[in-house]
Amino acid sequence: MNEPFWQTRPDAPFATLINVARTYCHPELDEDAYESLRRLAQRDDDDEMTTFKQELRDGLVRPEKVPQAELSRAVQYDDGSADKFLRRLWHDLYPDEPVPGQA
């Protein structure tokens, strides 16, 4: 079985976004996991979260660049599309900041 790209290539574009989303947003996890992500997202001193936020921002600006099949497998979102999931995630984690890429 092929391992997901973010495990075999952790430096690949959007690997941190997908790994963090899988860790905290998968539907089989309890709500405490998502709340933990909300707290972590506010940390400016965490390199992983800084990379995550940048990749989330990049994914919102250029959604066609996000490996959507990998993201879908990682979090099994029910938003209808990766773009909608990423917008909801940004809104949940950074409610006081405008959603990147929105006109």
LOTIFI-13119 format. One record per residue: residue number from 1; residue in one letter; x, y, z of N, C-alpha, C in turn. Coordinates in Angstrom, 2 decimals. Example, Ala and Ser with C-alpha at 12.3 -4.5 7.8 and 13.67 -1.06 7.14 Angstrom:
! LOTIFI-13119
resi_resn_nx_ny_nz_cax_cay_caz_cx_cy_cz
1_a_13.19_-5.69_7.80_12.30_-4.50_7.80_13.20_-3.30_7.80
2_s_12.85_-2.25_7.08_13.67_-1.06_7.14_12.90_0.03_7.87
! end
This chain:
! LOTIFI-13119
resi_resn_nx_ny_nz_cax_cay_caz_cx_cy_cz
1_m_0.84_-1.19_0.00_0.00_0.00_0.00_0.88_1.25_0.00
2_n_0.52_2.22_-0.78_1.29_3.45_-0.86_1.02_4.32_0.35
3_e_2.10_4.84_0.93_1.94_5.76_2.05_1.57_7.14_1.51
4_p_0.79_7.90_2.27_0.45_9.26_1.84_1.71_10.09_1.66
5_f_1.66_11.01_0.68_2.84_11.79_0.35_3.37_12.59_1.52
6_w_2.49_13.05_2.41_2.96_13.87_3.53_3.74_13.05_4.54
7_q_3.64_11.71_4.47_4.47_10.88_5.34_5.81_10.57_4.68
8_t_5.80_10.37_3.38_7.04_10.03_2.70_7.82_11.27_2.29
9_r_7.12_12.40_2.11_7.77_13.66_1.72_7.25_14.78_2.60
10_p_7.70_14.84_3.85_7.18_15.86_4.77_7.48_17.29_4.36
11_d_8.39_17.47_3.41_8.70_18.82_2.93_7.90_19.19_1.68
12_a_7.02_18.30_1.24_6.20_18.57_0.06_5.22_19.71_0.33
13_p_4.84_20.44_-0.71_3.85_21.51_-0.52_2.57_20.96_0.12
14_f_2.09_21.65_1.11_0.85_21.34_1.81_0.93_20.09_2.70
15_a_2.11_19.52_2.87_2.24_18.34_3.73_1.89_18.66_5.18
16_t_2.33_19.81_5.66_2.02_20.18_7.05_0.53_20.43_7.21
17_l_-0.07_21.13_6.26_-1.52_21.39_6.31_-2.29_20.08_6.40
18_i_-1.97_19.13_5.55_-2.69_17.87_5.52_-2.43_17.05_6.77
19_n_-1.20_17.02_7.23_-0.88_16.25_8.43_-1.58_16.83_9.66
20_v_-1.55_18.15_9.82_-2.21_18.77_10.97_-3.73_18.57_10.88
21_a_-4.28_18.75_9.69_-5.73_18.54_9.52_-6.11_17.11_9.85
22_r_-5.31_16.15_9.39_-5.58_14.73_9.70_-5.52_14.49_11.20
23_t_-4.57_15.10_11.84_-4.37_14.89_13.28_-5.50_15.48_14.12
24_y_-6.05_16.60_13.69_-7.02_17.30_14.53_-8.44_17.40_13.95
25_c_-8.64_17.12_12.67_-9.94_17.36_12.04_-10.63_16.10_11.54
26_h_-10.03_14.95_11.68_-10.65_13.71_11.20_-11.95_13.48_11.95
27_p_-13.01_13.07_11.28_-14.32_12.93_11.93_-14.38_11.86_13.03
28_e_-13.46_10.93_13.04_-13.47_9.91_14.08_-12.88_10.41_15.40
29_l_-12.26_11.58_15.38_-11.71_12.17_16.60_-12.80_12.88_17.38
30_d_-12.61_12.98_18.67_-13.61_13.71_19.45_-13.40_15.21_19.31
31_e_-14.34_15.96_19.79_-14.30_17.41_19.63_-13.12_18.05_20.36
32_d_-12.58_17.37_21.36_-11.41_17.91_22.07_-10.22_18.09_21.13
33_a_-10.09_17.22_20.15_-8.98_17.35_19.20_-9.10_18.65_18.42
34_y_-10.29_18.96_17.95_-10.49_20.19_17.19_-10.27_21.41_18.08
35_e_-10.70_21.34_19.32_-10.47_22.43_20.26_-8.98_22.61_20.53
36_s_-8.25_21.51_20.57_-6.79_21.61_20.74_-6.17_22.34_19.56
37_l_-6.66_22.06_18.36_-6.16_22.75_17.18_-6.47_24.24_17.26
38_r_-7.64_24.59_17.73_-7.98_26.02_17.88_-6.99_26.72_18.80
39_r_-6.62_26.06_19.89_-5.65_26.65_20.81_-4.26_26.73_20.17
40_l_-3.85_25.65_19.53_-2.54_25.64_18.89_-2.43_26.69_17.78
41_a_-3.51_26.91_17.07_-3.50_27.86_15.95_-3.18_29.28_16.41
42_q_-3.38_29.57_17.66_-3.11_30.91_18.18_-1.66_31.11_18.59
43_r_-0.88_30.04_18.55_0.52_30.13_18.97_1.39_30.67_17.85
44_d_2.06_31.77_18.12_2.97_32.35_17.15_4.38_31.78_17.28
45_d_4.63_31.05_18.35_5.98_30.55_18.62_6.15_29.08_18.25
46_d_5.23_28.55_17.47_5.26_27.14_17.09_5.53_27.05_15.59
47_d_6.68_26.52_15.22_7.07_26.45_13.80_6.07_25.66_12.96
48_e_5.60_24.54_13.50_4.65_23.73_12.74_3.36_24.51_12.48
49_m_2.88_25.23_13.49_1.64_25.98_13.30_1.84_27.18_12.38
50_t_3.04_27.76_12.39_3.34_28.84_11.45_3.31_28.32_10.03
51_t_3.91_27.16_9.80_3.88_26.53_8.48_2.46_26.15_8.10
52_f_1.72_25.58_9.03_0.32_25.21_8.78_-0.49_26.42_8.32
53_k_-0.37_27.53_9.04_-1.15_28.71_8.69_-0.76_29.23_7.31
54_q_0.52_29.22_7.00_0.96_29.68_5.69_0.44_28.77_4.59
55_e_0.49_27.47_4.81_-0.02_26.54_3.81_-1.54_26.65_3.67
56_l_-2.23_26.88_4.77_-3.68_27.09_4.71_-3.98_28.36_3.91
57_r_-3.24_29.41_4.19_-3.39_30.67_3.44_-3.14_30.43_1.95
58_d_-2.06_29.74_1.63_-1.73_29.45_0.23_-2.82_28.61_-0.43
59_g_-3.36_27.66_0.30_-4.42_26.81_-0.24_-5.70_27.57_-0.51
60_l_-5.95_28.59_0.27_-7.14_29.41_0.04_-6.95_30.35_-1.15
61_v_-5.74_30.82_-1.33_-5.46_31.71_-2.45_-5.38_30.92_-3.76
62_r_-4.79_29.72_-3.68_-4.63_28.89_-4.88_-5.13_27.47_-4.60
63_p_-6.44_27.29_-4.46_-6.99_25.98_-4.09_-6.65_24.87_-5.08
64_e_-6.40_25.21_-6.32_-6.06_24.19_-7.32_-4.71_23.54_-7.03
65_k_-3.88_24.15_-6.20_-2.56_23.61_-5.86_-2.62_22.59_-4.73
66_v_-3.69_22.59_-3.95_-3.83_21.66_-2.82_-4.11_20.26_-3.35
67_p_-3.38_19.26_-2.89_-3.66_17.88_-3.30_-4.99_17.43_-2.67
68_q_-6.06_17.68_-3.39_-7.40_17.52_-2.85_-7.74_16.09_-2.47
69_a_-7.27_15.11_-3.24_-7.55_13.72_-2.89_-6.90_13.36_-1.56
70_e_-5.67_13.82_-1.35_-4.98_13.56_-0.08_-5.71_14.24_1.08
71_l_-6.12_15.48_0.88_-6.84_16.20_1.93_-8.15_15.50_2.25
72_s_-8.87_15.09_1.23_-10.14_14.41_1.43_-9.95_13.11_2.22
73_r_-8.93_12.33_1.86_-8.64_11.09_2.59_-8.26_11.38_4.04
74_a_-7.53_12.45_4.25_-7.02_12.77_5.58_-8.10_13.20_6.54
75_v_-9.08_13.97_6.06_-10.07_14.53_6.98_-11.51_14.13_6.68
76_q_-11.76_13.56_5.51_-13.10_13.13_5.14_-14.15_14.22_5.39
77_y_-13.84_15.42_4.93_-14.72_16.55_5.14_-16.06_16.33_4.45
78_d_-17.10_16.94_4.98_-18.42_16.85_4.35_-18.90_18.23_3.89
79_d_-17.95_19.10_3.63_-18.27_20.46_3.20_-18.63_20.53_1.71
80_g_-18.31_19.49_0.95_-18.62_19.48_-0.46_-17.40_19.68_-1.34
81_s_-16.38_20.36_-0.84_-15.14_20.56_-1.60_-14.02_20.92_-0.65
82_a_-12.80_20.73_-1.15_-11.63_21.10_-0.34_-11.63_22.59_-0.06
83_d_-11.99_23.38_-1.05_-12.03_24.83_-0.89_-12.97_25.23_0.24
84_k_-14.15_24.64_0.28_-15.11_24.97_1.34_-14.60_24.51_2.70
85_f_-13.96_23.36_2.75_-13.38_22.88_4.01_-12.31_23.85_4.49
86_l_-11.42_24.26_3.58_-10.34_25.16_3.97_-10.87_26.51_4.44
87_r_-11.92_27.01_3.81_-12.54_28.27_4.24_-13.14_28.14_5.63
88_r_-13.82_27.03_5.87_-14.41_26.81_7.20_-13.31_26.69_8.24
89_l_-12.25_25.97_7.90_-11.14_25.80_8.83_-10.53_27.15_9.17
90_w_-10.29_28.00_8.16_-9.73_29.33_8.42_-10.67_30.12_9.33
91_h_-11.94_30.13_9.00_-12.91_30.89_9.80_-12.94_30.40_11.25
92_d_-12.87_29.08_11.45_-12.89_28.53_12.80_-11.62_28.86_13.58
93_l_-10.48_28.83_12.91_-9.20_29.01_13.60_-8.77_30.46_13.72
94_y_-9.14_31.27_12.73_-8.69_32.67_12.69_-9.89_33.59_12.43
95_p_-10.89_33.58_13.31_-12.14_34.31_13.05_-11.98_35.82_12.92
96_d_-10.92_36.37_13.47_-10.72_37.82_13.39_-9.92_38.26_12.17
97_e_-9.53_37.30_11.34_-8.75_37.62_10.14_-9.58_37.31_8.90
98_p_-9.49_38.17_7.89_-10.24_37.89_6.66_-9.72_36.61_5.98
99_v_-10.62_35.93_5.33_-10.24_34.69_4.62_-9.40_35.07_3.40
100_p_-8.18_34.55_3.32_-7.35_34.87_2.15_-8.02_34.42_0.86
101_g_-7.84_35.22_-0.17_-8.38_34.86_-1.48_-9.82_35.27_-1.70
102_q_-10.47_35.77_-0.67_-11.85_36.22_-0.84_-11.85_37.67_-1.29
103_a_-12.67_37.93_-2.28_-12.76_39.30_-2.79_-13.70_40.12_-1.96
! end
